[in-house]
Each structure stands twice: as C-alpha cells, then as structure tokens.
Amino acid sequence: MKPYIICHMMQSVDGRIACDMVDKISGEEYYTALESLDCLSVLEGKYSYQLHTCGFEKFIPKFNEKAGYECFYKSIETTGYEISVDNQGELLWDKTENKNRLCILSEEVSKTYLDYLREKGISYIVTGKDQIDLKRAVEILYENFGVRRLAIVGGGRINGAFLEAGLLNELSVMIAPGIDGRTGQPSLFDGIKDKDDFLPKHMFFKSVSNFPNGVVWIRYEL
C-alpha cells in the first residue's frame, strides 16, 4: 500500500516554476489550495531544501561507512511530516525547526549522518542500493509512518522522478497569469530519461476553478 500522492505546483503560463518569479505573478492561492487538498505530509527535493531552508553547505561525515541496508527511524508520533529526499545525506538542519521532519535516503548514506539525524530528532527512511527506491519509500511512509495522503511540492526533478516511477495519483497545477521565458529555468516536470519508446503521460480532467487575480487551478487524475 502507498499514500494517495498529489503533485501540487504553481507555474507561469509557459510552465516555469522558479519561486522568485511565481511569487511576483500570484498571491496566497497556492497555500490555500494546498490546505484544501488535505495532505498533512509534504515532500520536496534536495535542491528546494538547499535553496529555501538548509543552504548549500554539505554535511561531511567523520567516518564514511555506508548504512548498507534498508531501515527507518521514527523520532516522534505525528499526523504529518515535512519530507526531504536526499540520496547520500548532505543536508544540514542546524538552523531549522526539526519537529515533524523526515528524510528519505539511499543505502549510500553514511552511518554518521544517520547518527546526526537521530541527535537532531529527525525521522528517516533508508531504502535503495545506489539511488533512493521511491516506490519502497512511499510504502514505508504508509505502513510505518501512517501517511495516507502526500503532496509533492517540487522541484521539477523530484516531480519528474515521482511521475516516472508511476507514483502520482493526481496533478494539481495552478497557472499564474504571467510568462517567464528565461533560459534554463526549472519546469514543472524535469529529468525524465529520454527513451525510444517514451509515451506522454496521459491524464484525466478532474476540475478547474479560477481566482480574481487570474490564477487558474486545474486538477487531473493520472
């Protein structure tokens, strides 16, 4: 079993999701819509956490012995988690509030980093040999952490990873009335391998609504 997983994002008309840009063309609709989706747990990729929370300084383990096996640690019982995806365990949490935080890591993570997380009171899931096994990670979230609904809130690569793994149940996309157009800006989904037999992911329309400032909210089932 796995949670019901919704990718919830705000983008420009041309599909870019850079926060410094969308903040200028939207209001608080993103957050009120997210609350209405009833997802008590949210997940972001490593880069998003580096950019907005942790900074780009990396954790350097004193001893680099790898975890080497699947495991998990639950710091507290809670109804929802703020979840990061960090393959080798590099994010630093010294200057943040760690309550309800949960890190998903691969077996490449060092045992020193796992000790560090426990000292900080941070829950974690370790799964996947060289790369995080997202399918197994969400099963553990459901079975051992009680996560029933999960919102994926960016960035483009983690959105793409969940899409490619076939884990998304729903796309909740808010389109703000503006155009980015800059080269190299992150898009709603990114990083999916280009395969000869690749087919676009087909979606089924669920609902649409609009806001007075021109933001349009569309929901699709996958």
C-alpha positions in Angstrom: 0.0 0.0 0.0 1.1 3.6 -0.6 -0.3 7.1 0.1 -2.6 8.9 -2.3 0.0 11.2 -3.9 -0.7 14.6 -5.4 1.8 16.8 -7.2 0.8 20.4 -6.3 2.6 23.2 -8.0 2.3 26.9 -9.1 3.7 27.7 -12.5 3.8 30.5 -15.1 1.8 30.1 -18.3 5.0 28.8 -20.0 5.4 26.1 -17.4 8.3 27.6 -15.3 8.2 27.1 -11.5 11.1 29.4 -10.2 9.7 30.7 -6.9 11.2 34.2 -7.2 9.2 34.5 -10.4 5.8 33.0 -9.5 5.8 35.0 -6.3 5.5 38.1 -8.5 2.6 36.9 -10.5 0.5 35.1 -7.8 -0.8 35.5 -4.3 -1.6 33.1 -1.5 -3.8 30.9 -3.6 -1.2 28.1 -3.7 -1.2 27.7 0.0 -4.9 27.8 0.5 -5.4 25.3 -2.3 -2.7 23.0 -0.7 -4.5 23.2 2.6 -7.8 22.2 0.9 -6.1 19.1 -0.6 -5.9 17.7 3.0 -2.3 16.4 2.7 -0.8 16.6 6.1 2.6 15.5 4.8 4.5 17.3 2.1 7.7 16.3 0.2 10.3 18.4 -1.5 13.5 17.6 -3.4 17.0 18.2 -2.1 17.6 21.3 -4.2 14.4 23.0 -3.0 15.5 22.5 0.6 19.0 23.8 -0.1 17.6 26.9 -1.8 15.0 27.8 0.8 15.9 26.1 4.1 19.3 24.5 4.6 21.7 26.4 2.4 24.3 24.7 0.2 26.9 23.8 2.8 27.1 20.0 2.9 27.4 17.5 5.8 30.8 15.9 5.9 30.9 12.6 7.7 33.8 11.8 10.0 33.5 8.2 9.0 32.2 7.2 5.7 30.9 3.7 6.5 27.6 3.3 4.5 24.3 2.3 6.0 24.2 -0.6 3.6 20.7 -1.9 4.4 17.1 -0.8 4.5 15.9 0.7 7.7 13.8 3.5 9.2 13.7 5.6 12.4 10.7 7.3 13.8 11.5 10.2 16.1 8.0 11.1 17.2 4.4 10.1 16.6 2.8 12.8 14.5 0.0 13.3 12.0 2.1 14.8 9.2 5.7 15.2 8.1 7.9 17.6 6.2 9.8 15.3 4.0 13.1 15.7 2.1 14.7 13.4 -0.5 18.5 13.4 -0.1 20.2 10.4 -1.7 23.6 10.4 0.2 22.7 12.6 3.2 24.1 16.0 2.7 21.5 18.5 4.0 22.3 20.4 7.2 19.5 21.1 9.6 21.2 23.1 12.4 19.3 26.3 11.8 15.9 24.9 11.2 12.9 23.6 13.3 13.2 19.8 13.1 9.8 18.9 14.6 7.9 16.6 12.2 10.9 16.4 9.8 11.6 13.2 7.9 14.5 12.5 5.5 14.4 9.8 2.7 17.9 8.5 1.9 19.5 5.7 0.0 21.8 3.0 1.5 24.7 5.1 0.3 24.1 7.4 3.3 26.8 7.3 5.9 26.1 5.8 9.4 27.5 9.1 10.7 24.7 11.0 9.0 22.1 8.7 10.5 23.5 9.4 13.9 23.4 13.1 13.2 19.7 12.9 12.3 18.8 10.9 15.4 20.6 13.6 17.5 18.5 16.2 15.8 15.3 14.3 16.5 14.7 13.8 12.8 13.0 10.7 11.4 14.4 8.9 8.4 13.8 6.2 5.8 16.8 4.4 4.2 15.9 2.4 1.1 17.5 1.7 -2.3 21.1 0.5 -3.0 22.7 3.3 -5.1 19.6 5.5 -5.5 16.5 6.0 -3.4 13.8 3.5 -4.1 10.8 5.8 -4.2 8.3 3.0 -4.6 9.6 1.3 -1.5 9.9 4.6 0.4 6.2 5.5 0.0 5.2 2.0 1.1 7.2 2.6 4.3 5.6 6.0 4.7 2.2 4.4 4.5 2.9 1.3 6.6 5.2 2.6 9.3 4.5 6.3 9.5 0.8 6.4 8.8 1.0 8.7 5.8 -2.3 8.4 3.9 -2.1 11.5 1.7 1.1 13.1 0.4 1.7 16.3 -1.5 4.8 16.6 -3.7 5.6 20.3 -3.9 8.7 20.4 -6.0 11.1 21.0 -7.7 10.9 19.8 -11.2 13.3 16.8 -10.8 11.6 15.3 -7.8 8.2 15.8 -9.6 9.7 14.1 -12.6 11.0 11.2 -10.5 7.6 10.5 -9.0 6.0 10.8 -12.4 8.5 8.4 -14.0 8.1 5.9 -11.1 4.3 5.9 -11.7 3.5 7.0 -8.2 1.4 10.1 -8.8 -2.4 9.8 -8.4 -3.2 13.4 -9.2 -1.7 16.6 -10.6 -2.9 19.9 -9.0 -1.4 22.7 -11.1 -2.0 26.4 -10.6 -1.3 28.6 -13.6 -0.4 32.2 -12.7 -1.1 35.0 -15.3 2.5 35.7 -16.3 5.3 34.5 -18.6 8.8 33.7 -17.5 10.7 32.9 -20.8 14.2 32.8 -19.2 16.6 30.2 -20.5 17.4 27.4 -18.0 14.6 28.0 -15.5 13.1 24.9 -13.8 10.0 23.4 -15.3 7.0 21.6 -13.8 8.5 18.2 -14.6 12.1 17.6 -15.5 14.8 15.0 -15.6 12.8 12.1 -17.1 15.0 9.8 -19.2 14.6 10.2 -23.0 13.6 6.7 -24.2 12.8 5.5 -27.7 9.5 4.1 -26.5 8.6 7.0 -24.4 4.9 8.0 -24.4 3.5 11.2 -22.8 1.7 10.5 -19.5 -2.0 10.8 -20.2 -4.2 12.5 -17.6 -7.9 12.7 -16.9 -9.5 16.0 -16.2 -11.0 16.4 -12.7 -11.8 20.0 -12.1 -11.0 23.6 -12.9 -11.5 26.9 -10.9 -10.2 30.4 -11.1 -9.3 33.3 -8.8 -10.0 37.0 -9.1 -6.3 37.8 -9.8 -6.3 35.5 -12.9 -4.8 32.3 -11.3 -6.3 29.2 -12.8 -6.4 25.9 -10.8 -6.6 22.7 -12.7 -6.7 19.2 -11.3 -6.1 16.0 -13.2 -6.1 12.3 -12.3 -3.3 10.1 -13.6 
